Amino acid sequence: MGRKKKEEQPETTETKRSAETEQVKDTPGMAEAEIKTPRSEGRKKAEKKANQRVTTTDQVKKEQMKGHRERLRERFREQGFDSFQDYEVLELLLFYALPRIDTKPLAKKLLNEFGSVNAVLEAEPEQLIEAGVTENTALFLNLIAKVQKDYAISKKKQKTIVRSTVDAGQACISLFRNQLEESVRMLCLDARGKVVKWSEVAKGDVNAVHFPVRKIVETAVLSKAVSVILTHNHPGGTLSPSREDLDATEAAKAALGTIGVRLLDHLIVSGEDYYSLRENGYL
């Protein structure tokens, strides 16, 4: 008997697509060409739409952030900081250090870390960097506090005349406001009681500071002072002078006396209060 003819298989969509693919592969010059199929084309379209959605979302976020920044600036122009919460004050300042990101989360994080806007601005750059900000941002925040302090001192220099212990006390309180470490400062006065020089002569830590008698004398000479008021702060809250404070006062008084300069007072400052060694019988 003759051999039976092989039964032909019906052509399906998959076999047709496979045949087309094989034909493309065997076509001269198409070995390196991309093989396009309905499935790959559909995947590309889906990826393109997804990328477009991401781009659109990013644009919307940028527009929202820009609008928020403008509204916050407008509030400041119209009302100052009166209506601001602490994190909004810090957020506004951070706009100028970080122009392309949302600064609200960072502002809140810094407040949680340091406790207040003043504490953030008074923090050392290294502390701010440890809290998660960039070096440039840390220097920017630290610069604000230093400029503000220099500005306040400069304004007082133009008009401060010390006629009483109260005048001296108020002037000294402003020097140490928000300062977390002890330091020694001196007010050099002319014959009329006008402050001719404000100078920081020593810095310490949160618990102690050394009184550099030689530097105190040199500063008095260079400023041509007729009299001097010494002042230092106690960040811990107590106003009572220590034995070291009293001994340092006596040493400074004796050294200034050798150049004909009078030590009018030594004031200890803590917060918004002060203690006068002269008023309490130590000078």
C-alpha positions as CSV (number, residue, x, y, z in Angstrom):
1,M,0.0,0.0,0.0
2,G,1.2,3.5,-0.6
3,R,2.5,5.8,2.2
4,K,-0.3,7.9,3.7
5,K,0.0,11.6,3.1
6,K,1.1,13.5,6.2
7,E,-1.9,15.4,7.7
8,E,-1.4,19.1,7.5
9,Q,-1.7,21.1,10.8
10,P,-4.0,24.1,10.6
11,E,-2.2,27.4,10.8
12,T,-2.7,29.3,14.1
13,T,-2.0,32.9,15.1
14,E,1.1,31.8,17.1
15,T,2.5,29.7,14.3
16,K,2.0,32.6,11.9
17,R,3.7,35.0,14.2
18,S,6.6,32.6,14.7
19,A,6.9,32.2,10.9
20,E,7.0,36.0,10.5
21,T,9.7,36.3,13.1
22,E,11.8,33.6,11.4
23,Q,11.3,35.3,8.1
24,V,12.6,38.6,9.5
25,K,15.6,36.9,11.0
26,D,16.5,35.2,7.6
27,T,16.1,38.5,5.7
28,P,19.5,39.8,4.6
29,G,20.5,43.1,6.4
30,M,18.0,42.5,9.2
31,A,20.1,40.4,11.5
32,E,20.8,43.4,13.8
33,A,17.4,45.1,13.4
34,E,15.0,45.3,16.2
35,I,12.2,42.7,15.9
36,K,8.9,44.4,16.3
37,T,5.8,42.4,17.3
38,P,2.4,43.6,18.5
39,R,3.3,42.6,22.0
40,S,6.6,44.6,22.2
41,E,4.9,47.6,20.6
42,G,2.2,47.5,23.3
43,R,4.8,47.3,26.1
44,K,6.6,50.3,24.8
45,K,3.5,52.4,24.6
46,A,2.6,51.4,28.2
47,E,6.1,52.4,29.4
48,K,5.9,55.7,27.6
49,K,2.5,56.5,29.2
50,A,4.0,55.6,32.6
51,N,6.9,57.9,32.1
52,Q,4.6,60.7,31.0
53,R,2.6,60.2,34.2
54,V,5.7,60.4,36.4
55,T,6.8,63.6,34.6
56,T,3.4,65.2,35.0
57,T,3.3,64.3,38.7
58,D,6.8,65.9,39.2
59,Q,5.7,69.0,37.5
60,V,2.6,69.3,39.6
61,K,4.6,68.9,42.8
62,K,7.1,71.6,41.7
63,E,4.2,74.0,40.9
64,Q,2.6,73.2,44.3
65,M,5.9,73.8,46.1
66,K,6.5,77.1,44.2
67,G,3.0,78.3,45.1
68,H,3.5,77.4,48.8
69,R,6.8,79.3,48.9
70,E,5.2,82.4,47.4
71,R,2.3,82.3,49.8
72,L,4.7,82.0,52.8
73,R,6.8,84.9,51.5
74,E,3.6,87.0,51.0
75,R,2.5,86.3,54.6
76,F,5.9,87.5,55.8
77,R,5.8,90.7,53.7
78,E,2.3,91.5,55.0
79,Q,2.5,90.3,58.7
80,G,6.1,89.6,59.6
81,F,6.6,86.6,61.8
82,D,3.5,87.4,64.1
83,S,1.3,84.8,62.5
84,F,4.1,82.2,61.9
85,Q,4.6,79.0,63.8
86,D,8.2,78.2,64.7
87,Y,8.7,75.6,61.9
88,E,7.4,78.1,59.4
89,V,10.1,80.7,60.4
90,L,12.7,78.0,59.9
91,E,11.1,76.8,56.7
92,L,11.2,80.3,55.2
93,L,14.9,80.7,56.1
94,L,15.7,77.4,54.5
95,F,14.1,78.5,51.2
96,Y,17.3,80.5,50.6
97,A,19.7,77.7,51.3
98,L,17.7,74.9,49.6
99,P,15.8,76.4,46.6
100,R,14.7,73.2,45.0
101,I,13.3,71.0,47.7
102,D,10.4,71.0,50.2
103,T,12.0,72.5,53.4
104,K,9.0,71.9,55.8
105,P,10.1,68.3,56.8
106,L,13.7,69.5,57.5
107,A,12.4,72.5,59.5
108,K,10.3,70.3,61.7
109,K,13.1,67.8,62.1
110,L,15.6,70.5,63.2
111,L,13.0,71.9,65.7
112,N,12.5,68.4,67.2
113,E,16.3,68.0,67.4
114,F,17.2,71.4,69.0
115,G,13.9,72.6,70.6
116,S,13.6,76.1,69.2
117,V,14.5,78.4,66.2
118,N,17.0,80.2,68.4
119,A,18.7,77.0,69.4
120,V,18.9,75.9,65.7
121,L,20.5,79.2,64.7
122,E,22.9,79.2,67.7
123,A,24.0,75.6,67.0
124,E,27.5,75.0,65.7
125,P,27.7,73.9,62.0
126,E,29.0,70.5,63.0
127,Q,25.9,69.9,65.2
128,L,23.6,70.9,62.3
129,I,25.5,68.6,59.9
130,E,25.1,65.7,62.4
131,A,21.3,66.5,62.4
132,G,21.2,65.9,58.7
133,V,21.7,69.2,56.8
134,T,24.4,69.9,54.2
135,E,27.5,71.8,55.0
136,N,26.3,74.9,53.0
137,T,23.0,74.9,54.8
138,A,24.7,74.5,58.2
139,L,27.0,77.5,57.5
140,F,24.0,79.6,56.2
141,L,22.0,79.0,59.4
142,N,25.0,79.7,61.7
143,L,25.7,82.9,59.7
144,I,22.2,84.3,60.4
145,A,22.8,84.2,64.2
146,K,26.2,85.8,63.9
147,V,25.0,88.6,61.6
148,Q,22.0,89.3,63.9
149,K,24.3,89.5,67.0
150,D,26.8,91.8,65.2
151,Y,24.0,94.0,64.0
152,A,22.5,94.3,67.5
153,I,25.9,95.2,68.9
154,S,26.6,97.7,66.2
155,K,23.3,99.4,66.8
156,K,24.0,99.7,70.5
157,K,27.5,101.0,69.8
158,Q,26.1,104.0,68.1
159,K,24.1,105.3,71.1
160,T,24.8,103.4,74.3
161,I,25.7,105.6,77.2
162,V,26.0,103.9,80.6
163,R,24.8,106.1,83.4
164,S,23.7,103.5,85.9
165,T,23.8,99.8,86.8
166,V,20.4,99.3,85.1
167,D,21.9,100.8,81.8
168,A,24.8,98.4,82.1
169,G,22.6,95.4,82.9
170,Q,20.3,95.9,79.9
171,A,23.2,96.3,77.6
172,C,24.9,93.1,78.9
173,I,21.7,91.1,78.7
174,S,21.5,91.8,75.0
175,L,25.1,90.5,74.5
176,F,24.4,87.1,75.8
177,R,20.8,86.5,74.6
178,N,20.5,82.9,73.3
179,Q,24.2,82.1,74.0
180,L,24.7,78.5,75.3
181,E,28.4,78.7,76.4
182,E,30.0,81.0,79.0
183,S,32.1,83.9,77.7
184,V,33.7,87.0,79.1
185,R,33.0,90.4,77.5
186,M,33.9,93.9,78.4
187,L,32.4,97.4,77.7
188,C,35.1,100.1,77.3
189,L,33.7,103.6,78.2
190,D,35.0,107.1,77.6
191,A,34.8,109.9,80.1
192,R,31.1,110.6,79.4
193,G,30.1,107.0,79.9
194,K,29.7,106.2,76.2
195,V,30.6,102.7,75.1
196,V,33.5,103.1,72.7
197,K,34.2,99.3,72.3
198,W,32.4,96.1,73.0
199,S,34.8,93.1,73.0
200,E,34.6,89.4,73.7
201,V,37.8,88.5,75.5
202,A,37.3,84.8,76.3
203,K,35.1,81.9,75.5
204,G,34.5,78.8,77.7
205,D,32.0,76.0,77.8
206,V,28.6,75.6,79.5
207,N,30.1,75.5,83.0
208,A,33.2,77.7,83.1
209,V,35.3,80.3,81.5
210,H,38.8,81.7,82.2
211,F,39.3,85.5,82.7
212,P,42.3,86.6,80.7
213,V,43.5,89.6,82.7
214,R,46.3,90.5,80.3
215,K,43.9,90.6,77.4
216,I,41.5,92.7,79.4
217,V,44.2,95.3,80.1
218,E,45.4,95.3,76.4
219,T,41.8,95.8,75.2
220,A,41.4,98.8,77.6
221,V,44.6,100.4,76.4
222,L,43.8,99.9,72.7
223,S,40.3,101.4,73.0
224,K,41.7,104.3,75.2
225,A,39.1,103.5,77.8
226,V,38.6,105.6,80.9
227,S,36.6,102.9,82.7
228,V,35.6,99.3,82.0
229,I,32.6,97.1,82.8
230,L,33.3,93.3,82.8
231,T,30.5,90.9,82.2
232,H,30.1,87.1,81.8
233,N,27.1,84.8,81.5
234,H,25.9,81.8,83.5
235,P,23.9,79.7,80.9
236,G,22.9,77.2,83.7
237,G,20.5,79.8,85.3
238,T,22.2,80.8,88.6
239,L,23.3,84.4,89.1
240,S,25.4,83.9,92.3
241,P,29.1,84.6,91.7
242,S,31.5,81.7,92.3
243,R,34.8,82.0,94.3
244,E,36.6,82.0,90.9
245,D,34.4,84.9,89.7
246,L,35.3,87.0,92.8
247,D,39.0,86.3,92.5
248,A,39.0,87.1,88.8
249,T,37.2,90.4,89.5
250,E,39.9,91.4,92.1
251,A,42.7,90.5,89.7
252,A,41.2,92.5,86.8
253,K,40.5,95.5,89.1
254,A,44.2,95.5,90.3
255,A,45.6,95.1,86.8
256,L,43.4,97.9,85.3
257,G,44.4,100.1,88.2
258,T,48.0,100.0,87.1
259,I,47.1,101.8,83.8
260,G,44.7,104.2,85.4
261,V,41.5,102.5,84.2
262,R,38.6,102.1,86.7
263,L,36.7,98.8,86.8
264,L,33.1,100.1,87.3
265,D,31.3,96.8,87.7
266,H,31.3,93.1,86.9
267,L,27.9,91.8,85.9
268,I,26.8,88.2,85.7
269,V,24.0,87.6,83.3
270,S,21.6,84.7,83.1
271,G,18.6,84.8,80.7
272,E,16.9,88.2,81.1
273,D,18.4,89.0,84.6
274,Y,21.7,90.1,85.9
275,Y,23.8,90.3,89.1
276,S,25.9,93.4,89.9
277,L,29.0,92.7,92.0
278,R,29.2,96.5,92.8
279,E,25.6,96.7,94.0
280,N,26.2,93.6,96.2
281,G,29.4,95.0,97.9
282,Y,32.1,93.1,96.0
283,L,33.6,96.2,94.3
